[in-house]
Amino acid sequence: MARSGDFNRTTKRETIERPGGVCASCGSALDTPWSEGNHRGYAHHVRPLRHGGTAELANCVYLCWGHHLYLGLGMAPFGIDPQGGSSSTWVIVEAEDFAYWSGLPEDWVKS
């Protein structure tokens, strides 16, 4: 059952096609309804809903389980967020944090 703020199928499909069916962080081939790979893929809100994120394409990134877990727990492969790392916090990312994701909007980049 879909929750308010979940990505629709069109957004998910466009998001996984953007990097060619791979995790936007590590490049692992992802298994989704639109791509075949060895790792389960998860659509992730770059800016969480509780921090003003939306269900739009610009806020969606597909990640492997490990990288989805890191960001979902307020952590990232590049460190733990200064707020302590929990699902209620938000790791602010930069374009270079997603090596395999083209199309990161300019407003996601830290100033």
N, C-alpha and C positions, 0 to 999 in steps of 0.2 A: 504494500500500500504506500502510495506516494505521500510524502510530508510536504507541507508548505515550504517552498524554497528549494525543493529537489529539482535537479536538472531534468528536462524532458529528453526524449529519445533523440530528437534532431540535434539538440545541443551536444549530447554525449557523442553521437556519431561524428559530428563535425570536429569535436575536440580530439577524438582518437585518430581521426584522419590527418589532422594538422601536423603531428610529428611523424606520421607514417606508421602508426600502430605500436609505438614504443613508449615506455615510461619517460615522461618529460624530464625526469631527474637523472636516471642512470642509463637509459637507452635499452633496457630489457624488452624483448618482444612480449607484448601483452595479449592475453586471451580475453576478448570481448565479443559481443555479437557482431562487431564490424572488423575484427582483426583476429589473427591466429598467432598464438605465442605460447611460451612455456609458463608464463606467470599471469595470475589473475589480475586484471586491471580494475582500478577504482576511480570513478570521477570524484574530484575533490574541489571544494570551494577554496580558491586562493585566499580571498578575504572571507572569513567565516560570516555566516548569516547574523550571528549575534554582534558582529562588529561592523554591520552595514553592508555586508556582501549580498550579492544578488544571484539569481539562477541564470544569468546571461553567459553567453559564450566567452566573453572576455574574462570572466571570473572562474572558468572551469579549466581544470588540468587533469589529465589522466596519469595515474601513478601506479607503480607496482605496490604490492602489499606493504613491503618494508618502508618505502618512502611515504606512503599514505599514512602508515602508523606514526612515523616520526612527526609529520605535520599535524596529524589529528590529536596528538598528545602534547602539542605545543613545543615540539622539538624539531630539529632538522639535522641532516647529515653534517651540517657545518657548525653545530653547537646547540645548546639549550637556551631557550629564550630567557631574558633577564627577569621575567615575571614568575619564573619557577617551573614552567612546563606543565600545563594541564589542559584538558579539553576546553576550558573556558578562556584560555589565553590565545594569542595570535602571534605567530612568528611572521614578522614582516620580511618578505622576500625581495630579492633583487633579480633582475633578468638573468644574470649569470648563475643563479641558483638552479635554473632549469635549462641545462645545457641542450636538451633535445626538444625544447618547446619554442617554436617560432611564433611570434605574434603577441608577446607579453606587452600589455598596454603600458604606455609611458608613466601613467599615474601610479603603477605598482612599484616603481623604482624609488628607493629611499633617496631623500634629498640630503 
